[in-house]
Amino acid sequence: MQKFAQIKARAIARKGGEQALQDLLPQVASEAQFLALPDHRILAMMCKAINQAGFNWTVISNKWPQFEEAFFGFDPERLAMLSAEQWEAYCSDVRVVRHWPKIQALMENVSFVREYSQQHGSFARFLNTYPASRQVELMAFLKTHGSRLGGQTGQWFLRYIGKDAFVLTQDVVLALQQAGLDIPDQPTAKRDLNKIQQLFNDWHQETALPYTHLGKIAAYSVGVNYKSQLIQQESSKFKAVIG
């Protein structure tokens, strides 16, 4: 299996130097920052990831202030008070994406967030019980217990809230394959995800880098070599809600 040092060297060469590569890496929340994340931001980023799935991300980004207004700042307690009729009324509300399955997902995730927040003190504290070395387990939990949080949607949600996590984009998967991992182009089977987790764990042990940075560096080592300015512009659409 390829050492991560080789992958990073390739990414550095493609991006024009170590500092140029470093400038492209997203912020990862410290434990204190992450634990301070309120439930309404958790719920907001669940909704954002779900609405961006299969949709134009720029449209969602531009409409996001209207989402915040329509859904009361994603206050779980306020949203929990809505009647079924009030939820259904969002299907004719021009401030949001008028697609019932995605509206219903928010409704169901209000209950999901409130339940685990009450058990652990906050939803961030619950998520923090899963270290990055067990991300695949957390992904499975989100898929099973949350609404429409499977696959990359759940991975992007974790990225948006600043949790240390990889996202299995096309370039990340290609980098894993080129490193010697025998996985399909769209890995979804448990055995393949476990192999991916183990390789990230090995890379983390080798480098001590956050899993978020391991994934981004791996992606920058392969595929189309986009200009850094374009990458930074696109990255602004899914900046983590931390700080």
N, C-alpha and C positions, 0 to 999 in steps of 0.2 A: 504494500500500500504506500502511496506517495506521501512523503513528509510534507507538513504544511509549509515549512520554510521554502520549499521549491515553488509552491503555489503562490505564496506571498511575493517571492522574487519576480515571478511572472507578472503579477498584478502591478508591482512597483514599476517595472519596465514599461508596461502598457499605459500607465497613468502619468508617467513623467517624473517619477521620483517618490521617495517615501513620504515626504510632507504632502505632496499632491494627493497621494492615496489617503493619507490620514484625514485630510480636509473633506473627503467624501464619506467618511464613516459617521453614521448617526449616533446621537447621544444615547447612552444606556443609563437608565435611572439607577442612582445609588439605592441601597436598601432603605435608607431613611426617606428619600424622595418617593420611592415606590409605596411604602407603607402609609405615606401621607396622602396618597391619591384617594379622593372622595368617591363614593359610589356613583354619584351622578356623572363623573367623567368616565368611569368604567362603562356605565350603561351607554353613554354617548358614543364611545368608540366601538362598542359592540354594534350599535345601530349604523355607524358610518361604514364599518367593514362589510356589514350585511348589504347595505344599499349600494356600495361600490361593486359588489360581486355581479358580474355580467352587465355592468352599466358603465357609462362614461365617467371616469373618475373626476375629470375637470368639472363636469356638470354638478356632481355631488359636492365638490369642494366649494364651488361658487354659491350653491344653494344652502350651504351649511348654516349660516346665521339664521335662515328661515326655519330650518329643522329645529335649531335650539329654541327659537321662539314658539313654534307650534307645540313642541313637546315639553314646555315648561322647564327648560334647562336640564331636561332628563332627570329631574328630581324623582327618585323611585317612589317616595311616599306620596307625592302629588299624583303621579301616574297611576299608582295602585288604586286611587279613588275613582278613576274613570269607569263609567258604565260600559257595557258592551256596545250600546248605541253610540257613545262618544268615540270609542275606538273605531267603529265602522265609519263614522263621519270623516275620518281622515282620508278615506278613499276619494273624497271630493275636495280636499284641502290642497290648494295649489302651492302651498309652502313646502310640501313634502312630495316624495315619489308616491304616486297614488296607486300602489300595488299591494293588494291585501296581504299576500303571504309575507311580505317584508314588514308591514305594519303589525301583523299578527305576531311576527317574531319578536318585535320590540315588546309587545304586550306580554308575551310569555317570558321574555328575559327579565322583565321587571320582577316577576315572581322569583326567578332563578337568582338574581342578584340579591334580593331582599332575604331569601332563605339562608344563603350561605354567609351573607353579611351578619345576620343575626346570630348565627352559630359561632362566627370567628371574630366578631367585632368590627369587621369591614370586609368587603369583597377582596380588596388588595391583600389583606392578611391571609385570607383563604388561598389566593393564588400563590402567595409567598411560601406556602407549604410544599410547593413543587419547585425544586431547584431546576436550573437549566439542564442539568444532567438527566432530568426526568421529563423533558418537554413532551415527548411522545405520549407519555401517560396523561399529561395534562390535556393534550390535544384530544385524546380519546374521551376524557371526561367532559370537555366542552361540547364535543359532538353528541354525546349521549344525553347529557343533562341540560345543555343549553338548547336554544332554538336557532337553527341555520348557522351554527358555528363550527361545522366540520370543514375539513380540507384547508385550503389556503385562507378561507375567511377567518377561521380561528387563529391561524398563524399571523395574519395581518393585524387582527385585533390585539394580539400580544405585542406586536411591534408598536402599534399606536399608543399603547399605554406605557411604553418604555421598558417593558419586561425583557430581560435578556433572552433572546429567542432567535432561531433561524427561520427563514421563510423559504419554502422549496419552490422557488421560481425556476423557470426553464434553465437559466444560466447556472444556478446553484446545483441543480440536478446534473447538468453537463459536467460541471467541475468535479462532482462526486464520482461520476462515471470515469472521467479521465484520471482521477486519482487511483482508480482500480476497484471501485465498488461495483458489484454486479447488481444493478437495480434497473427497472424499466424507466422509460422517459417520464411516466406519470406514476410515481410510487405511492400506492395507497394501502397495499397489503401490510398487515402487522409485522410480518417477518422483514419486509423491506424497510419499513419505518424504524424498526429496532436496529437494523444494520446501520442506517443513517445516524441514529442517535449514538451508537457506539463509536462511529468514526468521528463525529463531532466531539464526543467525550475524549477520545484519544488526542485530537487536535488541541483541545483545551488544555489537556495535561501537558502537551508538548510546548505550548506557547503562553499559557495563562491568559490568553485573550478572551474577551467576552464572546459568547456564541453569536451574538448579533454581528460582531465584527468578523468573526470567522466566516460567516455566511456571505457577507458583503465582499470581503476580500476574495473569496473563492469565486464569486460571480464576476468580479472585475478581472479575473485571470483568464476568462474564456469569452467566447461569443463576440458580438459586435462591440467594437471599442468606441463607445460614445464619448463625445467631448465632455469634460468635467462640468462646464457651464450648464449644459443641457441636463446632466444628471442632477445637479443642484437645484435647477428649476423644477424638475419633476419631483424631486424628493420633498420639496416644500408642500406638496399636496398631502403628504402623509407623515408630517412631523409629529413626533411623539408628544403627548400631552404631559410633560413633566417640567420641572424647573420652578 
